[in-house]
C-alpha cells in the first residue's frame, strides 16, 4: 500500500468564504500515482471546514444565511469565547459543517456522485490556513 501527503494553503481575503478545491485534490490524486484507494481531505484549523456539495451560487448564499442564523457573528459579546477573540461563531460554524471528507479513488479518479464537489469553508479568514490531503491505496 502506498501513501501520499500534501498540504494545500489558502489565504481567504474575507472572513467567510467557500472555495471549491476539487481540482487541487484531483491534482494531488494524479501526483500520488494511486489509482485505487481513499482520499482524506481535512481542514487543519478549528475555524475552517471541508465538505462536499454542489457548486451552485444560490446554495452558497443559502449556507451563509443559514449558518449566520445558527451562529451569528455579532454581537461579539454573546459568546464567552470572545473575551479575547472575536471568532466564536467561526468555531460553531465549523462544527456544523464538519472537519473532513473521505472520497473513494477509483481508476485514478475521485469517485463522486452527480454534482459533488469538495469545498473548503473559511469562517475566520484574512490569514493563511491549510488543508491536509492524505491518500492511501494502490
C-alpha positions in Angstrom: 0.0 0.0 0.0 1.2 3.5 -0.9 0.5 6.8 0.9 0.7 10.4 -0.2 0.5 13.6 1.9 0.1 17.2 0.7 -0.9 20.5 2.3 -3.0 23.0 0.4 -2.6 26.6 1.6 -5.3 29.3 1.4 -5.4 32.9 2.3 -9.1 33.9 2.1 -9.4 37.7 1.8 -12.8 37.7 3.5 -13.9 36.5 7.0 -16.2 33.8 5.4 -15.6 32.2 2.1 -16.4 28.9 0.3 -13.6 27.8 -2.0 -14.0 24.9 -4.5 -10.9 22.8 -4.0 -11.9 19.8 -6.2 -9.3 20.5 -8.9 -6.5 20.8 -6.4 -7.5 17.5 -4.8 -7.7 15.9 -8.2 -4.1 17.1 -8.9 -3.0 15.5 -5.6 -4.6 12.2 -6.6 -2.9 12.3 -10.1 0.5 13.2 -8.5 0.2 10.4 -5.9 0.1 7.7 -8.6 -2.6 5.9 -6.5 -5.5 4.6 -8.6 -7.5 2.6 -6.1 -7.9 3.8 -2.5 -9.2 6.6 -0.2 -8.6 10.3 -0.3 -8.9 12.2 3.0 -9.3 15.9 2.9 -9.4 17.8 6.2 -9.2 21.3 7.5 -6.2 21.9 9.7 -7.7 24.9 11.5 -10.5 24.8 14.1 -12.4 27.7 12.3 -12.5 26.1 8.9 -14.3 23.2 7.3 -14.1 20.7 4.4 -17.3 19.4 3.0 -18.9 18.0 -0.2 -21.8 19.6 -2.0 -23.0 21.2 -5.2 -21.1 24.2 -6.7 -24.1 26.4 -7.1 -24.1 30.1 -6.1 -27.6 30.1 -4.7 -26.7 27.2 -2.4 -23.6 29.0 -1.3 -25.7 32.1 -0.4 -28.2 29.8 1.5 -25.3 28.4 3.5 -24.2 31.9 4.5 -27.7 32.8 5.6 -28.4 29.5 7.4 -25.0 29.5 9.2 -25.4 33.1 10.3 -28.9 32.3 11.8 -27.4 29.3 13.7 -24.2 31.1 14.9 -24.4 34.8 14.2 -21.1 36.6 14.2 -22.4 39.7 16.1 -22.8 40.8 18.7 -19.4 39.5 19.8 -20.3 39.7 23.4 -22.9 37.0 23.1 -20.1 34.4 23.3 -17.9 33.6 26.3 -15.1 32.6 24.0 -14.9 36.2 22.6 -13.4 37.6 25.8 -10.0 37.7 23.9 -11.0 36.8 20.3 -14.0 37.6 18.1 -14.3 34.2 16.3 -16.6 32.1 18.5 -19.1 32.0 15.7 -16.4 30.5 13.3 -15.8 27.7 15.8 -19.5 26.9 15.8 -19.9 27.1 12.0 -17.0 24.7 11.6 -18.7 22.2 13.9 -21.9 22.4 11.9 -20.1 22.0 8.5 -17.6 19.3 9.6 -13.9 18.8 9.6 -13.2 16.4 6.7 -14.4 14.3 3.9 -13.3 10.9 2.6 -13.7 10.2 -1.1 -13.0 6.8 -2.9 -10.4 6.8 -5.6 -11.4 4.5 -8.5 -9.4 4.1 -11.7 -7.3 7.2 -10.7 -10.3 9.5 -10.3 -12.4 10.8 -7.4 -15.4 8.6 -7.3 -18.2 11.2 -6.9 -21.9 11.2 -7.3 -23.6 13.7 -9.6 -22.7 17.3 -8.9 -20.5 16.5 -5.9 -17.5 18.9 -5.4 -15.1 19.4 -2.5 -15.2 22.7 -0.7 -13.0 24.5 1.8 -15.2 26.6 4.1 -13.4 29.5 5.7 -15.2 31.1 8.7 -12.4 33.2 10.2 -10.3 34.3 7.2 -7.9 37.1 6.4 -4.9 34.9 7.2 -3.1 31.8 5.9 -4.8 28.5 6.5 -4.2 24.9 5.3 -5.9 21.7 4.3 -4.4 18.3 4.5 -4.8 15.8 1.7 -3.9 12.2 2.6 -4.2 9.5 0.1 -3.8 5.7 0.7 -4.1 2.8 -1.7 -2.5 1.1 -4.6 
